[in-house]
């Protein structure tokens, strides 16, 4: 348990928020979400892919429900959208722009 809690993150939220080149998710943000062939495994469990080639689109103002059994990737999808982690392969797009192009603080509001 402590190994998981103390595992260092590759995403440095402090330095990323100081980067003026990153886009701001503000009131012009529409909210279209697209996962393109996303593969993801938690860094503390590198032998176990949680998402394998996951692709979907969610339009702005559309409501969806994510259901599945324990360990099927429901929380991983939210973790990736909030950029607590980045995918191992594939890309996540918000309004047609890579999620990695957004300022973290504005993205997590």
C-alpha positions in Angstrom: 0.0 0.0 0.0 2.7 2.5 0.9 4.6 1.7 -2.3 1.6 2.8 -4.3 1.0 5.9 -2.3 4.6 7.0 -2.5 5.1 6.2 -6.2 6.4 9.4 -7.9 4.1 10.9 -10.5 5.5 11.7 -14.0 3.1 14.7 -14.2 4.5 17.7 -12.4 1.4 19.8 -11.9 3.3 22.8 -10.4 5.7 23.3 -13.3 3.0 22.6 -15.9 0.8 25.3 -14.5 3.6 27.9 -15.0 3.9 27.0 -18.7 2.3 29.9 -20.6 2.2 27.9 -23.9 -0.5 25.6 -22.6 -4.2 26.1 -23.5 -6.7 27.2 -20.9 -9.9 25.3 -20.5 -12.2 28.3 -19.9 -15.7 29.2 -20.8 -15.0 28.8 -24.5 -14.3 25.2 -23.8 -17.0 23.0 -25.5 -16.1 19.7 -23.8 -15.9 17.1 -26.6 -14.0 14.1 -25.4 -12.3 11.5 -27.6 -10.2 8.5 -26.6 -8.2 7.3 -29.6 -6.8 3.8 -29.2 -5.7 4.4 -25.6 -3.6 1.8 -23.8 -3.0 2.4 -20.1 -1.5 0.6 -17.2 -0.9 2.1 -13.7 2.8 2.8 -13.2 2.9 0.7 -10.1 1.6 -2.4 -12.0 3.5 -2.3 -15.3 2.5 -5.9 -16.3 -1.3 -5.2 -16.3 -2.9 -3.0 -19.0 -6.2 -1.7 -17.6 -7.3 -0.2 -21.0 -6.3 -1.9 -24.3 -7.0 0.0 -27.4 -10.0 1.9 -26.0 -11.7 4.3 -28.4 -14.8 6.4 -27.9 -16.3 9.9 -28.5 -18.5 11.9 -26.2 -20.0 15.0 -27.7 -20.4 18.2 -25.8 -23.5 18.3 -23.5 -23.9 14.5 -23.9 -24.4 12.3 -20.8 -22.9 8.9 -20.6 -22.6 6.1 -18.1 -19.5 4.0 -17.7 -20.2 0.6 -16.3 -18.2 -2.6 -15.9 -16.9 -5.1 -13.5 -14.1 -4.4 -10.9 -10.8 -3.6 -12.7 -12.4 -2.9 -16.1 -11.0 0.7 -16.3 -13.8 2.9 -15.1 -11.7 4.9 -12.7 -8.7 4.8 -15.1 -10.8 6.7 -17.6 -11.5 9.5 -15.1 -7.8 9.4 -13.9 -6.7 9.9 -17.5 -9.2 12.7 -18.1 -8.0 14.6 -15.0 -4.4 13.9 -16.1 -3.4 12.2 -13.0 -1.7 9.9 -15.5 -1.0 9.9 -19.2 -1.8 7.0 -21.5 1.0 4.6 -22.4 -0.2 4.6 -26.1 -2.9 6.5 -28.0 -4.2 9.9 -27.3 -7.0 11.7 -25.5 -8.5 14.7 -27.2 -10.6 17.6 -25.8 -12.3 19.7 -28.4 -10.0 18.2 -31.0 -6.8 19.1 -29.1 -4.5 16.7 -27.2 -5.3 16.8 -23.5 -1.5 17.3 -22.9 -1.8 20.8 -24.5 -4.0 22.0 -21.7 -3.0 23.8 -18.4 -3.7 21.3 -15.6 -5.2 23.8 -13.2 -7.8 24.9 -15.7 -8.4 21.3 -16.8 -9.1 20.1 -13.3 -11.6 22.9 -12.3 
